[in-house]
Amino acid sequence: MSIVSSSQEKALTEFARFNHEFTEETFLNIGEEKEIDQSNVTDYINRYLSEKGLVIDNLKGTACKSIREELVRLLLEKSNLSRRGIAVILDLTVKR
């Protein structure tokens, strides 16, 4: 509060006034809604793999590398998931 005023009483008054002011400015940058979120990512993956005649365990092998890469690309485009988050969901993380 000392940024607003050295007097605590005046600072509280100014802070309250500031919080009640109306403005049309946007302060939060809310990202665009994505097609895939945490609630439907598993369904999306299962539908995608089903169309290819695969299950999630097939993605670990080199035979499905192009399909795995395409699925990761789609998830990156259509969701807010990180690469690490996608790797965890697809169980592609390296076990130590």
VOLODO-929949 format. One record per residue (C-alpha): residue number from 0; residue in one letter; x, y, z. Coordinates in steps of 0.5 Angstrom, whole numbers, plus 2048, in hexadecimal, padded with zeros to 3 digits. Example, Ala and Ser with C-alpha at 12.3 -4.5 7.8 and 13.67 -1.06 7.14 Angstrom:
BEGIN
[0; 'A'; [819; 7F7; 810]] [1; 'S'; [81B; 7FE; 80E]] 
END
This chain:
BEGIN
[0; 'M'; [800; 800; 800]] [1; 'S'; [806; 805; 801]] [2; 'I'; [806; 805; 7F9]] [3; 'V'; [800; 809; 7F9]] [4; 'S'; [801; 80D; 7FF]] [5; 'S'; [805; 80E; 806]] [6; 'S'; [7FF; 80E; 80A]] [7; 'Q'; [7FC; 808; 80B]] [8; 'E'; [7F5; 80B; 80B]] [9; 'K'; [7F5; 80F; 805]] [10; 'A'; [7F8; 809; 801]] [11; 'L'; [7F2; 804; 803]] [12; 'T'; [7EE; 80A; 801]] [13; 'E'; [7F1; 80A; 7FA]] [14; 'F'; [7F2; 803; 7F9]] [15; 'A'; [7EA; 802; 7FA]] [16; 'R'; [7E9; 808; 7F6]] [17; 'F'; [7ED; 805; 7F0]] [18; 'N'; [7EA; 7FE; 7F1]] [19; 'H'; [7E3; 801; 7F0]] [20; 'E'; [7E5; 805; 7EA]] [21; 'F'; [7E2; 802; 7E3]] [22; 'T'; [7E6; 801; 7DD]] [23; 'E'; [7E6; 7FE; 7D6]] [24; 'E'; [7ED; 7FC; 7D6]] [25; 'T'; [7EE; 7F4; 7D6]] [26; 'F'; [7F3; 7F2; 7DB]] [27; 'L'; [7F3; 7EB; 7DA]] [28; 'N'; [7F6; 7E7; 7D4]] [29; 'I'; [7F1; 7E2; 7D4]] [30; 'G'; [7F3; 7DD; 7CF]] [31; 'E'; [7EF; 7DA; 7C9]] [32; 'E'; [7EB; 7D4; 7CB]] [33; 'K'; [7EE; 7CE; 7C8]] [34; 'E'; [7EA; 7C7; 7C5]] [35; 'I'; [7EE; 7C3; 7CA]] [36; 'D'; [7EE; 7C4; 7D1]] [37; 'Q'; [7F0; 7BF; 7D8]] [38; 'S'; [7E9; 7BD; 7D8]] [39; 'N'; [7E9; 7BA; 7D1]] [40; 'V'; [7F0; 7B9; 7CF]] [41; 'T'; [7F0; 7B1; 7D0]] [42; 'D'; [7E9; 7B1; 7CC]] [43; 'Y'; [7ED; 7B4; 7C6]] [44; 'I'; [7F3; 7B0; 7C7]] [45; 'N'; [7EF; 7AA; 7C7]] [46; 'R'; [7EA; 7AC; 7C1]] [47; 'Y'; [7F0; 7AE; 7BD]] [48; 'L'; [7F4; 7A7; 7BE]] [49; 'S'; [7EE; 7A3; 7BD]] [50; 'E'; [7ED; 7A6; 7B6]] [51; 'K'; [7F4; 7A4; 7B5]] [52; 'G'; [7F3; 79D; 7B8]] [53; 'L'; [7F8; 79E; 7BD]] [54; 'V'; [7F8; 79E; 7C5]] [55; 'I'; [7FC; 7A3; 7C9]] [56; 'D'; [802; 79E; 7CA]] [57; 'N'; [803; 79D; 7C3]] [58; 'L'; [806; 7A4; 7C3]] [59; 'K'; [80C; 7A2; 7C7]] [60; 'G'; [80F; 79E; 7C1]] [61; 'T'; [813; 7A1; 7BB]] [62; 'A'; [80D; 79E; 7B6]] [63; 'C'; [808; 7A3; 7B8]] [64; 'K'; [80D; 7A9; 7B8]] [65; 'S'; [80A; 7AD; 7B3]] [66; 'I'; [803; 7AC; 7B6]] [67; 'R'; [806; 7AE; 7BD]] [68; 'E'; [809; 7B4; 7BA]] [69; 'E'; [802; 7B6; 7B7]] [70; 'L'; [7FE; 7B5; 7BD]] [71; 'V'; [803; 7B9; 7C1]] [72; 'R'; [803; 7BF; 7BC]] [73; 'L'; [7FB; 7BF; 7BC]] [74; 'L'; [7FB; 7BF; 7C4]] [75; 'L'; [800; 7C5; 7C4]] [76; 'E'; [7FB; 7C9; 7BF]] [77; 'K'; [7F5; 7C7; 7C2]] [78; 'S'; [7F6; 7C7; 7C9]] [79; 'N'; [7FA; 7CB; 7CE]] [80; 'L'; [7FE; 7C5; 7D0]] [81; 'S'; [805; 7C6; 7D1]] [82; 'R'; [80A; 7C1; 7CD]] [83; 'R'; [80C; 7BE; 7D4]] [84; 'G'; [804; 7BD; 7D6]] [85; 'I'; [803; 7BA; 7CF]] [86; 'A'; [809; 7B5; 7D1]] [87; 'V'; [806; 7B3; 7D7]] [88; 'I'; [7FF; 7B2; 7D5]] [89; 'L'; [801; 7AE; 7CF]] [90; 'D'; [806; 7AA; 7D4]] [91; 'L'; [80C; 7AC; 7D0]] [92; 'T'; [811; 7AE; 7D6]] [93; 'V'; [817; 7AB; 7D7]] [94; 'K'; [817; 7A7; 7DD]] [95; 'R'; [81D; 7A8; 7E2]] 
END
